[in-house]
């Protein structure tokens, strides 16, 4: 029953969710389990099916096939108002004809909860907006509206809180501030959060678990650190942070590592960090794990070394410098160097060697598409 | 609303306020002159006529200038039933038009939103009656339900009407005719409000445990209120003064006369111009009072 007032978050399970729209498939056989009390982020580019997934959980969209279970109960056939779920909409969807307080009290009134205004005021205190309770939503700034939308959903203590890119419309500073607040509130109230976003930093920053979605399917799922450290597909490697990816045939395979040959130069990756061990394989490394040298360095077999290449672009981004190095046969390699005062003195057009530790390399299960290359 | 927009425009453009106000004045002038000539002049003339006294010579249709306030008391005393009837008919017809128009407007504005061809077709259907003069349309209804028509005979045969009862001439016929004639004026403003309705707010209502019916009354209807208010004003005001439907030449009978019919009779048949003018002035005053109370109560002052 939707009228049940649950104190704790509940788990969400999607079984074989499939969604067809006229002309295209939005979600393909999606299975997903989110444990109770977890902050779960569904990350992907626009059009990947993440918002559709969220709408199916909320009941605003009907799945073509598959089941939705909340707290073990099958709610597939339930109408949105019967589900123990609340949504913070991307557009906030605050009722313009009601005061902020009435907006927040709406769900409580619907469920005939006693003393709705006091509880709504409490929720507004949580988002530090109780002083604006009697204003109309359109008199508030974007960030304040976002917090009202959050309070309006949170006050109902839903088993599951759905967040549909609610921070998308905010400027960077406010977004960071709201991320911190959201995370703090989630820990405080212990609800299950399902957060849909295309902002990879936001997903990694806030979520316990991140699922990267692409073309209606989940490509990889795990803790943010694990996902970042060892992406398994080219899409994940490039969507979650940046990656340098090299493709070549496997020329050597031993107990610890595999090596590919790429234009005569060998690149190795640990075997346990590689998905594929034979044939044509893509190996990658994060730009901040790579360093470059003005002269060819003398490195042991624990390092990969490519070069020489020419620095074709230098970007200053504050905390780091980003160098784009064109190595013949490898394409462009990106290297991040922290601005800690001893960055190598180089200039555009300089010829350098790039190296990284073998243990930092990862092997992908697929090969990058042309389109993915352009993105990077 | 136009005044608010104008005010904000000149306030924002403070660097050249003089110039802006002169432009505004030039733009407003034609409308002001037009209103002055064709609205204010007849109005003043009407008020003067309503206070005239019977001619010294006693000739019918001739009146002298005067200040005979008792004309109003006379008109009120003589025609109170018709005045009351006008407002009751107008109220019922407005409510009927609202009940019929809202679902139509909702369907066109919300349900057919993503089907532009269907939407355009339905809107054309709503406006289609305007393609034919309302006099002709009302007359057509008189023909359809005339005393010897198959429709009337059918209603008599199934017992809806007694053998000596007829449709034309009844209050029902007049109210139905008024409702019918003014439905587009109700449908279009409500459609305009609903067409702008953000359906994500309806989703938010469902998400916050409101059933579709509850969401309608708590979200959709309040947000369409501006359209409902302008629609009811656009129907109630002209219906109160309508004299076609209630006329005995059309759908009315001996005891369905409204103010419009009385005014018409006093002007053109009895030639009692002061009484007719007094009735007109009172009708206008009553509408102004009723409308301002209504708008104040419904909390949409910004419409005025």
Interface residues (C-beta under 8 A of the other chain):
Chain A: X2 X3 X58 X59 X60 X79 X80 X81 X85 X86 X87 X89 X91 X93 X94 X95 X96 X97 X106 X107 X110 X111 X152 X156
Chain B: X198 X200 X201 X203 X204 X205 X206 X207 X208 X209 X210 X211 X214 X218 X219 X222 X223
